[in-house]
Amino acid sequence: MRNTFFKNNFKSEDFEECFNWYREHMNELPQGLYTIPGVRIKDLPSTITKILKALENRKMNSPYYGMLSNLLYYRDEIIRLSDGKLSLDSKPEGEEQTAQE
């Protein structure tokens, strides 16, 4: 698992990649997520939507790196817990996966 907490510098590509992944998989997110022992997000889709909305029109600078770090961590945990059903390269259910050469 990639640990991005407290990372203090991101490229705009990091933000776009993360933002796009959530857009593509919003309907496949689990309802809740335990982030660390004893800490649970009860309504993950709503939480992710609010974070994305807060970041949507912001310039990527240090005040927003914490939110992006959390999104990346949540994404990595969702992928890990999906038992291979989701990945960084996966398409939402019902969409064809294109072969990469």
DSSP file (Angstrom, degrees, kcal/mol; ACC not computed):
  #  RESIDUE AA STRUCTURE BP1 BP2  ACC     N-H-->O    O-->H-N    N-H-->O    O-->H-N    TCO  KAPPA ALPHA  PHI   PSI    X-CA   Y-CA   Z-CA
    1    1 A M              0   0    0      0, 0.0     2,-0.5     0, 0.0    72,-0.1   0.000 360.0 360.0 360.0 135.8    0.0    0.0    0.0
    2    2 A R        -     0   0    0     70,-0.1     2,-0.7    71,-0.1    74,-0.1  -0.710 360.0-148.7 -84.1 126.4    1.3    3.4   -0.9
    3    3 A N        +     0   0    0     -2,-0.5    66,-0.0     1,-0.1    70,-0.0  -0.868  27.0 163.9-100.4 113.6    1.3    5.8    2.0
    4    4 A T    >   +     0   0    0     -2,-0.7     3,-1.9    65,-0.2    -1,-0.1   0.373  27.5 132.4-108.7   2.8    0.7    9.4    0.9
    5    5 A F  T 3  S+     0   0    0      1,-0.3     3,-0.1    64,-0.1    61,-0.1  -0.289  77.4   9.2 -59.7 139.5   -0.1   11.0    4.2
    6    6 A F  T 3  S+     0   0    0      1,-0.3    -1,-0.3    60,-0.1     2,-0.3   0.565  84.1 153.6  67.8  12.1    1.7   14.2    5.0
    7    7 A K    <   -     0   0    0     -3,-1.9    -1,-0.3    58,-0.2    62,-0.1  -0.553  28.4-163.2 -66.6 133.7    3.1   14.4    1.4
    8    8 A N        +     0   0    0     -2,-0.3     2,-0.3     1,-0.2    -1,-0.1   0.248  63.2  51.2-110.5  14.2    3.7   18.1    0.9
    9    9 A N        +     0   0    0     56,-0.1     2,-0.3    52,-0.1    -1,-0.2  -0.911  55.4 170.4-154.3 124.7    4.0   18.3   -2.9
   10   10 A F        -     0   0    0     -2,-0.3     2,-0.2    -3,-0.1    55,-0.0  -0.946  27.6-128.3-129.0 151.5    1.8   17.0   -5.7
   11   11 A K    >>  -     0   0    0     -2,-0.3     4,-1.3     1,-0.1     3,-0.7  -0.626  30.3-114.2 -89.3 157.5    1.7   17.5   -9.4
   12   12 A S  H 3> S+     0   0    0      1,-0.2     4,-2.4    -2,-0.2     5,-0.2   0.808 118.1  62.8 -62.1 -26.6   -1.5   18.5  -11.1
   13   13 A E  H 3> S+     0   0    0      2,-0.2     4,-2.7     1,-0.2    -1,-0.2   0.858  97.7  55.8 -65.8 -34.9   -1.4   15.1  -12.8
   14   14 A D  H <> S+     0   0    0     -3,-0.7     4,-2.1     2,-0.2    -1,-0.2   0.930 110.1  45.6 -60.7 -45.0   -1.7   13.4   -9.4
   15   15 A F  H  X S+     0   0    0     -4,-1.3     4,-3.1     2,-0.2     5,-0.2   0.944 113.9  47.7 -63.3 -49.3   -4.9   15.4   -8.7
   16   16 A E  H  X S+     0   0    0     -4,-2.4     4,-2.8     1,-0.2     5,-0.2   0.905 111.4  50.4 -61.5 -43.2   -6.4   14.7  -12.2
   17   17 A E  H  X S+     0   0    0     -4,-2.7     4,-2.0     2,-0.2    -1,-0.2   0.934 115.4  42.8 -60.3 -46.7   -5.6   11.0  -12.0
   18   18 A C  H  X S+     0   0    0     -4,-2.1     4,-2.1    -5,-0.2    -2,-0.2   0.930 114.6  49.6 -65.6 -47.2   -7.2   10.7   -8.6
   19   19 A F  H  X S+     0   0    0     -4,-3.1     4,-2.1     1,-0.2    -2,-0.2   0.916 112.2  48.2 -58.8 -46.0  -10.2   12.8   -9.5
   20   20 A N  H  X S+     0   0    0     -4,-2.8     4,-2.3    -5,-0.2    -1,-0.2   0.879 107.5  55.5 -65.4 -38.2  -10.9   10.9  -12.6
   21   21 A W  H  X S+     0   0    0     -4,-2.0     4,-1.6    -5,-0.2    -1,-0.2   0.937 109.8  46.1 -60.3 -46.0  -10.6    7.5  -10.9
   22   22 A Y  H  X S+     0   0    0     -4,-2.1     4,-1.0     1,-0.2    -1,-0.2   0.897 110.1  53.6 -65.5 -39.0  -13.3    8.6   -8.4
   23   23 A R  H  < S+     0   0    0     -4,-2.1     3,-0.4     1,-0.2     4,-0.2   0.920 112.1  45.5 -59.1 -42.5  -15.5    9.9  -11.2
   24   24 A E  H  < S+     0   0    0     -4,-2.3    -1,-0.2     1,-0.2    -2,-0.2   0.784 123.8  33.0 -71.7 -27.1  -15.3    6.6  -13.0
   25   25 A H  H >X S+     0   0    0     -4,-1.6     3,-2.1    -5,-0.2     4,-0.5   0.250  77.5 113.7-116.8  11.5  -15.9    4.5   -9.9
   26   26 A M  G >< S+     0   0    0     -4,-1.0     3,-1.0    -3,-0.4    -1,-0.1   0.868  80.8  51.4 -54.5 -39.5  -18.3    6.6   -7.8
   27   27 A N  G 34 S+     0   0    0     -4,-0.2    -1,-0.3     1,-0.2    -2,-0.1   0.575 108.8  52.8 -75.3  -8.2  -21.1    4.0   -8.2
   28   28 A E  G <4 S+     0   0    0     -3,-2.1    -1,-0.2     2,-0.1    -2,-0.2   0.390  79.9 118.3-106.8   1.6  -18.8    1.2   -7.1
   29   29 A L  S << S-     0   0    0     -3,-1.0     2,-0.0    -4,-0.5    -3,-0.0  -0.381  70.3-110.4 -68.6 144.6  -17.6    2.7   -3.8
   30   30 A P        -     0   0    0      0, 0.0    14,-0.1     0, 0.0    -1,-0.1  -0.363  24.9-118.0 -67.2 157.6  -18.4    0.8   -0.6
   31   31 A Q  S    S+     0   0    0     13,-0.1    13,-3.0    12,-0.1     2,-0.3   0.892  93.4  12.6 -64.3 -39.2  -21.0    2.5    1.6
   32   32 A G        -     0   0    0     11,-0.2     2,-0.3    12,-0.1    10,-0.2  -0.868  64.5-158.6-135.1 167.9  -18.4    2.7    4.4
   33   33 A L  E     -A   41   0A   0      8,-1.9     8,-3.1    -2,-0.3     2,-0.7  -0.958  16.0-141.3-152.1 128.5  -14.7    2.4    5.0
   34   34 A Y  E     -A   40   0A   0     -2,-0.3     6,-0.2     6,-0.2    -2,-0.0  -0.829  20.6-176.5 -85.2 117.4  -12.5    1.8    8.0
   35   35 A T  E     -     0   0A   0      4,-1.9    -1,-0.2    -2,-0.7     5,-0.1   0.895  68.6  -8.3 -85.6 -42.6   -9.5    4.0    7.4
   36   36 A I  E >  S-A   39   0A   0      3,-0.8     3,-2.7     0, 0.0    -1,-0.3  -0.933 104.6 -60.3-143.4 163.9   -7.5    2.9   10.5
   37   37 A P  T 3  S+     0   0    0      0, 0.0     3,-0.1     0, 0.0    -2,-0.0  -0.231 126.1   8.0 -52.3 124.6   -8.5    0.7   13.4
   38   38 A G  T 3  S+     0   0    0      1,-0.2     2,-0.5    -3,-0.0    -4,-0.0   0.349 106.5 101.4  88.5  -5.8  -11.4    2.4   15.1
   39   39 A V  E <   +A   36   0A   0     -3,-2.7    -4,-1.9     2,-0.0    -3,-0.8  -0.954  46.9 175.2-116.5 120.1  -12.0    5.1   12.5
   40   40 A R  E     -A   34   0A   0     -2,-0.5     2,-0.7    -6,-0.2    -6,-0.2  -0.975  29.0-146.8-128.4 135.9  -14.8    4.6   10.1
   41   41 A I  E     -A   33   0A   0     -8,-3.1    -8,-1.9    -2,-0.4     3,-0.4  -0.905  17.5-166.8 -93.6 114.4  -16.3    6.7    7.3
   42   42 A K  S    S+     0   0    0     -2,-0.7     2,-0.5     1,-0.3    -1,-0.2   0.881  80.3  31.8 -74.0 -39.1  -20.0    5.8    7.5
   43   43 A D     >  +     0   0    0      1,-0.2     4,-2.3   -11,-0.1    -1,-0.3  -0.718  69.4 170.8-121.6  79.1  -21.1    7.3    4.2
   44   44 A L  H  > S+     0   0    0    -13,-3.0     4,-3.0    -2,-0.5     5,-0.3   0.903  74.2  53.3 -60.5 -47.1  -18.1    7.1    1.9
   45   45 A P  H  > S+     0   0    0      0, 0.0     4,-2.4     0, 0.0    -1,-0.2   0.920 112.7  45.0 -56.8 -42.9  -19.7    8.2   -1.4
   46   46 A S  H  > S+     0   0    0      2,-0.2     4,-2.2     1,-0.2    -2,-0.2   0.911 113.8  49.8 -66.1 -41.7  -21.0   11.4    0.2
   47   47 A T  H  X S+     0   0    0     -4,-2.3     4,-2.2     2,-0.2    -1,-0.2   0.926 112.4  46.9 -62.1 -45.8  -17.7   12.1    1.9
   48   48 A I  H  X S+     0   0    0     -4,-3.0     4,-2.9     1,-0.2     5,-0.2   0.916 110.7  52.9 -63.3 -43.5  -15.8   11.6   -1.3
   49   49 A T  H  X S+     0   0    0     -4,-2.4     4,-2.4    -5,-0.3    -1,-0.2   0.910 110.0  48.2 -58.6 -43.3  -18.3   13.8   -3.2
   50   50 A K  H  X S+     0   0    0     -4,-2.2     4,-2.1     2,-0.2    -1,-0.2   0.897 112.6  47.7 -66.0 -40.8  -17.8   16.6   -0.7
   51   51 A I  H  X S+     0   0    0     -4,-2.2     4,-1.9     2,-0.2    -2,-0.2   0.934 113.0  48.4 -65.7 -45.1  -14.0   16.4   -0.8
   52   52 A L  H  X S+     0   0    0     -4,-2.9     4,-1.8     1,-0.2    -2,-0.2   0.905 111.5  50.2 -61.7 -41.2  -14.0   16.3   -4.6
   53   53 A K  H  X S+     0   0    0     -4,-2.4     4,-0.6    -5,-0.2    -1,-0.2   0.904 109.7  50.9 -64.0 -40.5  -16.4   19.3   -4.7
   54   54 A A  H  < S+     0   0    0     -4,-2.1    -1,-0.2     1,-0.2    -2,-0.2   0.852 118.2  38.6 -64.3 -34.0  -14.1   21.2   -2.3
   55   55 A L  H >< S+     0   0    0     -4,-1.9     3,-1.7     1,-0.1    -1,-0.2   0.678  92.9  91.0 -87.9 -18.9  -11.1   20.5   -4.5
   56   56 A E  H 3< S+     0   0    0     -4,-1.8    -1,-0.1     1,-0.3    -2,-0.1   0.841  98.9  24.8 -51.8 -47.9  -12.8   20.9   -7.9
   57   57 A N  T 3< S+     0   0    0     -4,-0.6     2,-0.3    -3,-0.2    -1,-0.3   0.139 101.0 107.2-107.7  20.6  -12.1   24.6   -8.4
   58   58 A R  S <  S-     0   0    0     -3,-1.7     2,-0.3     6,-0.0    -3,-0.0  -0.725  71.3-118.5 -99.8 147.1   -9.0   25.0   -6.2
   59   59 A K        -     0   0    0     -2,-0.3     2,-1.0     1,-0.1     5,-0.1  -0.628  40.3-107.3 -74.2 141.3   -5.5   25.5   -7.3
   60   60 A M        +     0   0    0     -2,-0.3     2,-0.3     3,-0.1    -1,-0.1  -0.616  66.6 135.2 -75.2 106.7   -3.4   22.6   -6.1
   61   61 A N    >>  -     0   0    0     -2,-1.0     3,-2.4   -52,-0.0     4,-0.6  -0.893  69.7 -75.1-144.5 176.7   -1.3   24.1   -3.3
   62   62 A S  H >> S+     0   0    0      1,-0.3     3,-1.0    -2,-0.3     4,-0.5   0.734 119.9  62.3 -53.4 -34.2   -0.3   23.1    0.2
   63   63 A P  H 34 S+     0   0    0      0, 0.0    -1,-0.3     0, 0.0     4,-0.2   0.777 110.9  42.3 -62.5 -20.6   -3.6   23.9    2.0
   64   64 A Y  H <> S+     0   0    0     -3,-2.4     4,-2.0    -5,-0.1    -2,-0.2   0.480  87.6  89.7-103.0  -4.6   -5.3   21.2   -0.2
   65   65 A Y  H <X S+     0   0    0     -3,-1.0     4,-2.7    -4,-0.6     5,-0.2   0.837  84.2  57.5 -63.7 -32.5   -2.6   18.5   -0.1
   66   66 A G  H  X S+     0   0    0     -4,-0.5     4,-2.2     2,-0.2    -1,-0.2   0.913 107.0  47.3 -64.3 -42.4   -4.1   16.9    3.0
   67   67 A M  H  > S+     0   0    0     -4,-0.2     4,-2.3     2,-0.2    -2,-0.2   0.916 113.9  47.5 -64.9 -42.4   -7.4   16.4    1.3
   68   68 A L  H  X S+     0   0    0     -4,-2.0     4,-2.5     2,-0.2    -2,-0.2   0.900 109.3  54.2 -66.0 -39.5   -5.7   14.9   -1.8
   69   69 A S  H  X S+     0   0    0     -4,-2.7     4,-2.3     1,-0.2   -65,-0.2   0.918 109.3  48.5 -58.5 -43.6   -3.6   12.7    0.5
   70   70 A N  H  X S+     0   0    0     -4,-2.2     4,-3.1     2,-0.2     5,-0.2   0.926 109.9  51.2 -63.4 -44.2   -6.7   11.4    2.1
   71   71 A L  H  X S+     0   0    0     -4,-2.3     4,-2.6     1,-0.2    -2,-0.2   0.914 111.3  48.0 -59.3 -42.7   -8.4   10.7   -1.3
   72   72 A L  H  X S+     0   0    0     -4,-2.5     4,-2.4     2,-0.2    -1,-0.2   0.904 112.7  48.6 -65.2 -40.8   -5.3    8.8   -2.5
   73   73 A Y  H  X S+     0   0    0     -4,-2.3     4,-2.3    -5,-0.2    -2,-0.2   0.940 112.4  47.9 -63.8 -47.1   -5.3    6.8    0.7
   74   74 A Y  H  X S+     0   0    0     -4,-3.1     4,-2.8     1,-0.2    -2,-0.2   0.921 111.5  51.2 -60.2 -43.8   -9.0    6.0    0.5
   75   75 A R  H  X S+     0   0    0     -4,-2.6     4,-2.6    -5,-0.2    -1,-0.2   0.933 109.9  48.8 -59.2 -47.0   -8.6    5.0   -3.1
   76   76 A D  H  X S+     0   0    0     -4,-2.4     4,-2.4     1,-0.2    -1,-0.2   0.887 112.8  48.1 -61.7 -39.3   -5.7    2.6   -2.3
   77   77 A E  H  X S+     0   0    0     -4,-2.3     4,-2.6     2,-0.2    -1,-0.2   0.905 110.4  51.1 -67.6 -41.6   -7.7    1.0    0.5
   78   78 A I  H  X S+     0   0    0     -4,-2.8     4,-1.0     2,-0.2    -2,-0.2   0.924 112.5  46.7 -60.7 -44.8  -10.8    0.6   -1.7
   79   79 A I  H ><>S+     0   0    0     -4,-2.6     5,-0.8     1,-0.2     3,-0.6   0.930 112.8  49.4 -62.7 -45.6   -8.7   -1.1   -4.4
   80   80 A R  H ><5S+     0   0    0     -4,-2.4     3,-0.9     1,-0.2    -2,-0.2   0.903 114.2  45.0 -61.3 -42.1   -7.0   -3.3   -1.8
   81   81 A L  H 3<5S+     0   0    0     -4,-2.6    -1,-0.2     1,-0.2    -2,-0.2   0.595  96.6  75.1 -79.9 -11.1  -10.3   -4.4   -0.3
   82   82 A S  T X<5S-     0   0    0     -4,-1.0     3,-1.7    -3,-0.6    -1,-0.2   0.463  97.6-129.5 -82.2   0.5  -12.0   -5.0   -3.6
   83   83 A D  T < 5S-     0   0    0     -3,-0.9    -3,-0.1     1,-0.3    -2,-0.1   0.884  73.5 -46.5  52.6  43.2  -10.1   -8.3   -4.1
   84   84 A G  T 3 <S+     0   0    0     -5,-0.8    -1,-0.3     2,-0.3    -4,-0.1   0.397 114.5 111.7  85.6  -3.4   -9.0   -7.3   -7.6
   85   85 A K  S <  S+     0   0    0     -3,-1.7     2,-0.4    -6,-0.2    -2,-0.1   0.825  82.9  35.6 -72.0 -30.1  -12.4   -6.0   -8.8
   86   86 A L        +     0   0    0     -7,-0.3    -2,-0.3    -8,-0.2     2,-0.3  -0.933  69.5 158.4-121.5 147.9  -11.1   -2.5   -8.9
   87   87 A S    >   -     0   0    0     -2,-0.4     3,-0.5    -5,-0.0   -11,-0.0  -0.909  57.4 -91.0-150.6 178.2   -7.7   -1.2   -9.8
   88   88 A L  T 3  S+     0   0    0     -2,-0.3    -1,-0.0     1,-0.2   -12,-0.0   0.800 129.3  39.0 -64.8 -26.3   -6.1    2.0  -11.0
   89   89 A D  T 3  S+     0   0    0      2,-0.1    -1,-0.2     8,-0.0     2,-0.1   0.444  91.5 115.1-102.5  -2.2   -6.7    0.8  -14.5
   90   90 A S    <   -     0   0    0     -3,-0.5    -4,-0.1     7,-0.1     3,-0.1  -0.365  55.2-140.9 -75.9 150.0  -10.1   -0.8  -14.1
   91   91 A K        -     0   0    0      4,-0.2     3,-0.1     1,-0.1     6,-0.1  -0.743  35.2 -88.6-100.2 153.5  -13.2    0.6  -15.9
   92   92 A P    >   -     0   0    0      0, 0.0     3,-2.1     0, 0.0    -1,-0.1  -0.205  60.2 -78.8 -58.1 154.0  -16.6    0.7  -14.1
   93   93 A E  T 3  S+     0   0    0      1,-0.3     3,-0.1    -3,-0.1    -3,-0.0  -0.258 119.8  29.8 -54.8 137.9  -18.7   -2.4  -14.4
   94   94 A G  T 3  S+     0   0    0      1,-0.3     2,-0.4    -3,-0.1    -1,-0.3   0.202  97.0 103.0  95.5 -15.9  -20.5   -2.5  -17.8
   95   95 A E  S <  S-     0   0    0     -3,-2.1    -1,-0.3    -4,-0.1    -4,-0.2  -0.838  76.7-113.7-101.1 139.1  -17.7   -0.7  -19.7
   96   96 A E        -     0   0    0     -2,-0.4     2,-0.5    -3,-0.1    -1,-0.0  -0.432  22.1-128.4 -72.1 141.2  -15.4   -2.6  -21.8
   97   97 A Q        -     0   0    0     -2,-0.1     2,-0.4    -6,-0.1    -1,-0.1  -0.775  23.7-135.6 -85.8 128.2  -11.7   -2.8  -20.8
   98   98 A T        -     0   0    0     -2,-0.5     2,-0.2     1,-0.1    -7,-0.0  -0.684  20.2-115.0 -86.9 139.0   -9.5   -1.8  -23.7
   99   99 A A        -     0   0    0     -2,-0.4     2,-0.5     2,-0.0    -1,-0.1  -0.492  25.4-144.2 -71.7 137.1   -6.5   -4.0  -24.3
  100  100 A Q              0   0    0     -2,-0.2    -1,-0.0     1,-0.1     0, 0.0  -0.875 360.0 360.0-104.4 135.7   -3.2   -2.3  -23.8
  101  101 A E              0   0    0     -2,-0.5    -1,-0.1     0, 0.0    -2,-0.0   0.432 360.0 360.0 -97.1 360.0   -0.3   -3.1  -26.0
